[in-house]
Amino acid sequence: MADTIMLDYGDYIVLYPPCIYCPEDYMDNIFAVPEKNAVGTNDIDNAVSLLHFKSDTEIGRKVVKKDFMEMVTGPFEFRFTPVWSDKGIAYSQSKGFLLIDIPSKQVSIHTICPGIYQGEIGNFSILNGLKQLFVFEILKSAGENEKKLLQVIQFTDDTFNILAEHPAGMKTTVYTEPWFTYRNNILIYNDSTTSLETYDEKFNPTNSALAQDFNENKNKFRCMQEIVIHPTLPFALIIEKGKWPEKEKLAKADSLPREERRKIRNALYSEEARLTLYLFRWTHPDPKQRLIPLLSSAGSIWNSYNPQNAYSDFTFSPDGKWVVFRDKSESSDNPVFVAVPIDENNPLLLGKPVKLGKTMREGSTGPTGTAWTTEPTAFIMCDGLLLHRWVLDEIATMGHRKMPDGMPEPWVKKR
């Protein structure tokens, strides 16, 4: 990466600056594609396109398919998959789902939620890519509290078949129980029992070592905010948060004098917002070492670097050598992306964090999309006008510049 340097601040490193690219037009959506050194977008020229990184400053665009819909992009809720096929792209568009074969340029458009009152796609995940099996989260109603329904759907050419469905609680403005897929199973977190439930593709209850061990080690676990599982190794990272305050406790506080009421309500809401990042290793031979705290208000495995209660969106690189998350401790709209190497020789598996930086563009309202590339492994972020690219494969060969104590990070304005 031209002119990129590694600034060593002791407990963490800053990789600065990223390679920056200016696409042909305004662009929000980017997604992973099964081609090396490239990402996809559906925001340019009413087409699905592949963007290839030719150098540290130049990108090329190859159109996969154009004008196959009146609005290939638009005011829809888009959700994209990681790479699930050696030649296919899949994404959801509010009520619809698209499968695109890159070599043949064949597009299959499926309406999952027909009609105004049939809900929308809230999320989806790959269950079995070879069988084109996906799990969809269907939001049946509009409003602050929405019932979630999971459907297992199999796609064949221009048709699809709903194999099974299962309720999955409520989606609210403050919290919704996470669910995910792992090794052809569907796992749903139930907050009322603080446990994971495991199902097969027909939503028959089944066994999972991951769920069984979590349920056996959940003592004093509060509430699951987020979970991400390593693509090859048997471990996961879990964000735990406090449960939303119970109505009874809030009502009891409301009966107290104003100052005491304020203190109790603040304490209840502060506990709900308090995060802990756990390393979860369900195959570890020592049961006491299977659920280990890494980050919390009490401390950090990275010593002075601790985003405490402001981090989210963990994602592993396709090769499993990196995990990236958002540090929102300074700004939720303009977070710092942080890359952490996976080190199997480290007892806690995570190496020294590398801060990738903020979007650093005047007027930016934060990241609009992120994606990974392969060959090289790089993390890509889009902010609406620009693409930011950090080639993580090159970090091992780069020299470090030790920074003096008290030296601010490059994006921190001097006062």
C-alpha positions in Angstrom: 0.0 0.0 0.0 1.6 3.2 -1.1 2.6 5.7 1.6 0.9 3.6 4.3 2.6 3.5 7.7 2.2 1.5 10.9 2.1 3.8 14.0 2.9 1.8 17.1 1.1 3.2 20.3 2.2 0.3 22.5 -1.0 -1.5 23.2 -2.3 -1.0 19.7 -1.2 0.0 16.2 -2.6 2.5 13.8 -2.5 1.7 10.1 -2.6 5.0 8.3 -3.9 6.0 5.8 -6.1 3.6 3.8 -6.1 3.4 0.0 -9.0 5.6 -1.1 -10.9 5.2 -4.4 -13.5 7.4 -6.0 -16.2 5.3 -7.9 -18.1 6.6 -10.9 -21.2 7.7 -9.0 -22.7 7.9 -5.5 -22.7 4.4 -4.0 -24.0 3.0 -0.8 -24.0 -0.8 -1.2 -21.0 -3.0 -1.5 -20.8 -6.8 -1.0 -18.4 -9.7 -1.2 -18.1 -11.6 -4.5 -16.5 -14.9 -5.6 -13.7 -13.1 -7.6 -10.3 -12.2 -6.2 -9.5 -8.6 -5.3 -13.0 -7.3 -6.0 -16.3 -6.3 -4.4 -19.7 -5.9 -5.9 -22.2 -3.1 -6.0 -25.8 -2.6 -7.4 -25.6 1.2 -7.1 -24.0 2.2 -10.5 -25.9 2.6 -13.8 -28.8 0.4 -12.8 -26.6 -2.6 -12.9 -24.9 -5.2 -10.7 -21.2 -4.7 -11.2 -17.9 -6.0 -10.0 -15.3 -3.5 -8.9 -11.7 -4.7 -9.3 -8.9 -3.0 -7.4 -6.2 -2.6 -10.1 -3.7 -0.6 -7.9 -3.6 1.5 -4.8 -5.5 4.3 -6.5 -7.4 2.7 -9.5 -10.4 0.5 -9.7 -12.1 -1.1 -12.8 -15.8 -1.9 -13.2 -17.2 -4.9 -15.0 -21.0 -5.1 -15.5 -22.6 -8.4 -14.6 -26.1 -7.5 -15.6 -27.8 -4.2 -16.4 -31.5 -3.1 -16.5 -32.9 -6.4 -15.4 -35.2 -4.5 -13.1 -36.8 -1.1 -13.3 -34.8 -0.2 -10.1 -31.8 -2.3 -9.5 -31.1 0.0 -6.6 -33.4 2.4 -4.8 -35.2 3.1 -1.5 -35.1 -0.5 -0.4 -33.7 -2.4 2.5 -30.8 -4.4 1.1 -29.0 -7.3 2.8 -26.0 -9.1 1.4 -24.2 -12.4 2.0 -20.6 -13.3 2.4 -19.3 -15.5 -0.5 -21.4 -18.6 -0.5 -20.8 -19.9 -4.1 -17.8 -20.0 -6.5 -19.9 -18.1 -9.1 -23.0 -16.7 -7.5 -24.3 -13.5 -5.8 -27.4 -13.4 -3.6 -29.0 -10.4 -1.8 -32.4 -9.4 -0.5 -34.3 -6.3 -1.5 -37.1 -5.5 1.1 -39.7 -8.0 -0.1 -37.6 -9.8 -2.8 -34.5 -12.0 -3.1 -32.1 -12.1 -6.1 -29.8 -14.9 -7.2 -27.3 -13.9 -9.8 -25.0 -16.3 -11.7 -21.9 -14.3 -12.7 -20.6 -16.5 -15.7 -24.0 -16.9 -17.4 -25.4 -13.4 -16.2 -28.6 -15.2 -15.3 -30.7 -13.3 -12.7 -33.5 -15.1 -10.7 -35.8 -12.7 -9.0 -38.0 -14.1 -6.2 -40.8 -12.3 -4.3 -40.6 -13.7 -0.8 -43.2 -11.4 0.8 -45.9 -10.5 -1.8 -48.4 -7.8 -1.2 -48.6 -4.9 1.1 -49.5 -6.8 4.2 -47.2 -9.8 3.9 -44.3 -8.3 5.7 -40.7 -7.7 4.7 -37.3 -9.5 4.9 -35.6 -8.4 8.1 -32.5 -10.5 7.6 -31.3 -13.8 6.0 -28.5 -16.2 6.3 -27.0 -19.1 4.3 -27.9 -22.5 5.6 -26.4 -24.7 2.8 -24.9 -23.0 -0.2 -24.6 -26.2 -2.3 -28.4 -26.9 -1.9 -29.3 -23.1 -2.2 -30.9 -23.3 1.2 -31.3 -20.0 3.0 -33.0 -18.9 6.3 -35.1 -15.7 6.1 -36.3 -13.6 9.0 -39.7 -12.3 8.0 -41.1 -9.2 9.8 -44.9 -9.7 9.6 -45.9 -6.3 10.9 -44.7 -2.7 10.9 -44.1 -0.7 14.0 -41.9 -0.6 17.1 -42.6 -4.2 18.1 -42.6 -6.7 15.2 -43.1 -10.4 15.3 -40.3 -12.3 13.7 -40.8 -15.5 11.7 -38.0 -17.6 10.4 -38.5 -19.5 7.1 -36.2 -22.0 5.5 -36.4 -21.6 1.7 -34.8 -23.6 -1.1 -34.3 -22.1 -4.5 -34.3 -24.0 -7.7 -33.9 -22.1 -11.0 -36.8 -19.6 -11.0 -38.8 -21.2 -8.2 -38.6 -21.5 -4.5 -40.1 -23.7 -1.8 -40.7 -22.9 1.8 -39.5 -26.0 3.7 -40.4 -24.9 7.2 -41.0 -21.9 9.4 -40.7 -21.1 13.1 -41.5 -18.1 15.3 -38.4 -16.2 16.6 -39.7 -13.8 19.1 -40.1 -10.0 18.7 -38.0 -7.3 17.1 -38.2 -4.1 19.1 -36.6 -0.7 19.0 -34.3 -1.6 22.0 -33.5 -5.3 21.5 -34.1 -8.4 19.5 -32.8 -11.9 20.1 -30.1 -12.9 17.7 -30.2 -16.0 15.6 -27.6 -17.5 13.2 -26.7 -20.5 11.2 -23.7 -22.9 11.8 -22.9 -26.2 10.1 -26.3 -26.6 8.5 -28.1 -25.9 11.8 -30.2 -22.9 12.9 -29.5 -21.5 16.3 -31.9 -19.1 18.0 -31.1 -17.2 21.2 -34.0 -17.2 23.7 -33.6 -14.3 26.1 -36.4 -15.4 28.5 -34.4 -18.6 29.2 -30.9 -17.2 28.3 -30.2 -20.2 26.2 -29.6 -21.3 22.6 -32.0 -23.5 20.8 -30.9 -25.6 17.8 -32.9 -26.7 14.8 -32.4 -28.5 11.5 -33.6 -27.3 8.1 -37.2 -28.5 9.0 -37.1 -26.8 12.3 -36.9 -30.1 14.2 -35.0 -29.7 17.4 -31.5 -31.1 17.2 -28.2 -31.2 19.1 -25.3 -28.8 18.8 -22.1 -29.0 20.8 -21.9 -25.2 20.6 -25.4 -24.6 22.0 -25.1 -27.4 24.6 -21.9 -25.9 26.0 -23.2 -22.4 26.0 -26.3 -23.5 27.9 -24.2 -25.3 30.4 -21.9 -22.3 30.9 -24.5 -19.5 30.9 -24.4 -19.0 34.7 -24.8 -15.3 35.4 -24.8 -14.5 31.6 -27.0 -11.5 31.1 -28.2 -11.1 27.5 -26.7 -11.9 24.1 -26.3 -8.9 21.9 -24.2 -10.3 19.1 -22.3 -13.5 18.2 -19.9 -14.2 15.4 -18.3 -17.6 14.7 -14.9 -18.2 13.3 -15.1 -19.8 9.8 -12.8 -22.8 10.6 -11.8 -22.9 14.2 -14.2 -23.9 17.1 -14.6 -20.5 18.8 -16.9 -17.5 18.7 -16.9 -13.9 20.0 -20.0 -13.0 21.9 -21.1 -9.5 23.0 -23.1 -9.7 26.2 -25.2 -6.8 27.4 -27.6 -6.2 30.3 -31.3 -7.1 30.0 -33.7 -4.3 29.4 -35.1 -3.0 32.7 -38.2 -4.8 33.8 -41.4 -2.8 34.0 -41.9 -3.7 37.6 -38.5 -2.2 38.6 -39.1 0.9 36.6 -42.6 1.3 38.2 -41.1 0.9 41.6 -38.5 3.5 40.9 -41.2 5.9 39.7 -42.9 5.8 43.1 -39.8 7.2 44.8 -38.8 10.9 45.3 -37.4 12.6 42.1 -33.7 12.4 42.9 -33.8 8.9 44.1 -35.9 7.9 41.2 -33.4 9.4 38.8 -30.5 7.5 40.4 -32.2 4.2 40.2 -33.5 4.6 36.7 -30.0 5.7 35.5 -28.5 2.6 37.2 -31.0 0.3 35.5 -30.3 1.8 32.0 -26.6 1.9 32.6 -26.6 -1.8 33.4 -28.5 -2.5 30.2 -25.9 -0.6 28.2 -22.9 -2.3 29.9 -21.1 -4.6 27.4 -18.8 -7.5 27.9 -16.9 -9.2 25.0 -16.5 -13.0 25.6 -14.3 -15.6 23.9 -16.4 -18.7 23.6 -14.5 -22.0 23.0 -16.9 -24.9 23.3 -14.3 -27.6 22.7 -11.7 -26.4 25.2 -10.7 -29.3 27.5 -11.1 -27.1 30.7 -14.8 -26.2 31.1 -13.8 -23.1 33.2 -11.8 -21.7 30.1 -14.7 -22.0 27.6 -16.4 -18.6 28.3 -13.7 -16.0 29.0 -14.3 -12.2 29.2 -12.0 -10.2 27.0 -13.4 -6.6 27.2 -15.5 -5.0 29.9 -15.6 -1.9 32.0 -13.4 -3.8 34.5 -10.5 -4.2 32.0 -9.2 -5.3 28.6 -6.9 -7.9 27.3 -5.3 -5.1 25.4 -4.4 -3.1 28.5 -4.9 0.6 27.8 -7.0 0.1 24.7 -10.6 -0.6 25.8 -13.6 0.7 23.9 -15.7 -0.5 26.9 -19.4 0.0 26.0 -19.1 1.2 22.4 -18.2 -1.6 19.9 -20.2 -3.8 17.5 -20.3 -5.5 14.1 -17.6 -8.2 14.4 -16.8 -9.9 11.2 -14.1 -12.5 10.4 -12.1 -12.4 7.2 -12.8 -15.2 4.7 -9.4 -16.9 5.5 -10.1 -16.6 9.2 -6.8 -14.7 9.9 -8.5 -11.4 11.0 -11.5 -10.1 12.8 -12.7 -6.5 12.3 -15.1 -4.6 14.5 -16.3 -1.0 14.9 -15.1 1.1 17.8 -17.8 3.7 18.4 -16.3 5.1 21.6 -15.6 8.5 20.0 -18.5 8.7 17.4 -21.2 6.3 16.4 -21.6 7.9 13.0 -17.8 7.9 12.3 -16.4 4.8 14.0 -12.9 3.6 14.1 -12.6 0.2 12.4 -10.2 -2.1 14.3 -8.6 -5.3 12.8 -7.3 -8.0 15.2 -5.1 -10.8 14.0 -6.1 -14.4 15.0 -3.1 -16.0 16.7 -3.5 -19.7 17.5 -0.3 -19.5 19.6 -2.0 -16.9 21.9 -4.0 -18.5 24.7 -6.8 -16.1 24.0 -6.4 -16.3 20.2 -6.5 -12.6 19.6 -3.3 -10.6 18.8 -2.5 -6.9 19.0 -5.3 -4.7 17.6 -4.7 -2.5 14.6 -6.9 0.6 14.3 -7.8 1.2 10.6 -9.1 4.7 11.1 -12.3 6.8 10.7 -13.9 7.6 7.4 -12.2 11.0 7.7 -14.3 12.8 5.0 -16.0 16.1 5.8 -19.8 15.7 5.7 -19.7 11.9 6.0 -22.5 10.4 8.0 -20.6 7.1 8.6 -20.1 3.8 6.8 -22.8 2.8 4.3 -21.4 -0.7 3.7 -18.4 -3.0 4.3 -17.1 -6.1 2.5 -14.0 -8.4 2.4 -11.9 -9.3 -0.6 -9.6 -12.2 -1.1 -6.2 -12.5 -2.8 -5.3 -10.2 -1.1 -7.3 -10.2 2.1 -8.5 -6.7 2.4 -11.3 -4.9 4.4 -13.3 -2.5 2.3 -15.6 0.3 3.6 -17.9 2.6 1.6 -18.9 6.0 2.9 -21.3 6.9 0.1 -18.8 8.7 -2.1 -15.5 6.9 -1.5 -14.2 3.4 -1.0 -11.6 2.9 1.7 -9.3 -0.2 1.5 -7.0 -1.7 4.0 -4.9 -4.6 2.7 -4.3 -6.7 5.8 -2.1 -9.3 4.1 0.6 -6.6 3.8 0.8 -5.8 7.5 3.2 -8.6 8.4 5.9 -7.1 6.1 5.5 -3.5 7.1 7.7 -1.7 9.6 6.5 0.0 12.7 7.1 3.6 13.8 7.1 3.8 17.6 5.1 6.8 18.7 6.1 9.0 21.7 3.9 9.0 24.8 1.1 11.4 24.5 1.2 11.6 20.7 -2.4 11.8 19.4 -3.7 9.5 16.7 -3.6 11.0 13.2 -7.3 11.7 13.0 -7.4 13.4 16.4 -7.4 17.2 16.1 -4.8 18.9 18.2 -6.3 21.3 20.8 
